[in-house]
Amino acid sequence: MDRSAKYWSDILTAIGEIEGFVAGIGSLSLYTRVIKTKRAVERGLAIIGEAMGMLAKQDPSLKVDGARAIVGMRNRLIHSYDNVDDKIIWEVVRNHLPLLKAEAQARLG
């Protein structure tokens, strides 16, 4: 498997795990109260951001909607953990990960 396929596979795996973590959690209010889920989701998003960063480094011409924001989210989760907004994380999970999932699936063929 080439490196880019590995990174896309890592992204897809992390998204699948995040989907499992939040299954049955239908609201931001509940999400904020389930600490294990929050931490697991944050770790998954950090993996996605790291893989996206590696993809961008490997191919600077890579065009992925929101790639810079994905890497920025990873950096905030890792380096500024005390400044993570649960509402933003929840919005990413609910609204942005499905789009990234579709892109990863398409890139993996």
C-alpha positions in Angstrom: 0.0 0.0 0.0 1.5 3.4 -0.9 1.8 6.0 1.8 -1.1 8.2 0.6 -3.4 5.2 0.6 -2.3 4.3 4.1 -3.1 7.9 5.3 -6.5 7.8 3.7 -7.1 4.4 5.2 -6.1 5.8 8.7 -8.6 8.7 8.2 -11.4 6.4 7.2 -10.6 4.1 10.1 -10.7 7.0 12.6 -13.9 8.3 11.2 -15.5 4.9 11.6 -14.3 4.7 15.2 -15.7 8.2 15.9 -19.0 7.2 14.4 -19.1 4.2 16.8 -18.1 6.4 19.8 -21.0 8.8 19.2 -23.6 6.2 18.2 -26.6 6.8 20.5 -25.4 10.2 21.6 -27.9 12.5 19.9 -27.1 15.9 21.4 -24.3 18.2 22.3 -25.5 18.2 25.9 -25.1 14.5 26.2 -21.8 14.5 24.4 -20.3 17.0 26.8 -21.3 14.8 29.8 -19.7 11.5 28.5 -16.0 12.2 29.1 -14.7 8.9 27.7 -16.5 9.5 24.5 -15.2 13.1 24.3 -11.6 11.9 24.8 -12.0 9.1 22.3 -13.5 11.5 19.7 -10.7 14.0 20.3 -8.1 11.3 19.8 -9.7 10.2 16.6 -9.8 13.8 15.3 -6.1 14.2 16.2 -5.3 11.1 14.1 -7.3 12.4 11.2 -5.5 15.8 11.4 -2.1 14.1 11.6 -2.8 11.9 8.6 -4.1 14.9 6.7 -0.9 16.8 7.5 1.2 13.9 6.3 -0.8 13.8 3.0 -0.3 17.5 2.5 3.4 17.2 3.2 3.7 14.3 0.8 1.8 16.1 -1.9 1.6 19.9 -1.5 -0.8 20.2 -4.5 -3.4 17.9 -2.8 -6.8 19.6 -2.8 -9.0 18.5 0.1 -11.8 20.8 1.3 -11.0 22.0 4.8 -7.5 20.4 4.9 -6.0 23.3 6.7 -8.8 23.4 9.2 -8.4 19.6 9.8 -4.7 20.0 10.6 -5.5 23.1 12.6 -8.0 21.1 14.7 -5.3 18.5 15.3 -2.9 21.2 16.5 -5.5 22.7 18.9 -6.3 19.3 20.3 -2.7 18.4 20.9 -1.1 21.7 21.8 -4.0 23.8 23.2 -6.1 21.0 24.8 -7.3 23.5 27.4 -8.9 25.6 24.7 -11.0 22.9 22.9 -14.7 23.9 22.3 -17.0 20.9 22.7 -19.6 22.7 20.4 -17.1 22.9 17.6 -16.0 19.3 18.0 -19.7 18.2 17.9 -20.3 20.3 14.8 -17.3 18.7 13.1 -18.4 15.2 14.0 -22.0 15.8 12.8 -21.5 18.0 9.8 -17.9 17.6 8.4 -16.8 14.1 9.0 -19.5 12.6 6.7 -18.0 14.7 3.8 -14.5 13.7 4.7 -15.5 10.1 4.9 -17.0 10.2 1.4 -13.8 11.8 0.1 -11.6 9.2 1.7 -13.7 6.4 0.3 -13.5 7.9 -3.2 -9.7 8.3 -2.9 -9.3 4.7 -1.9 -11.5 3.6 -4.8 
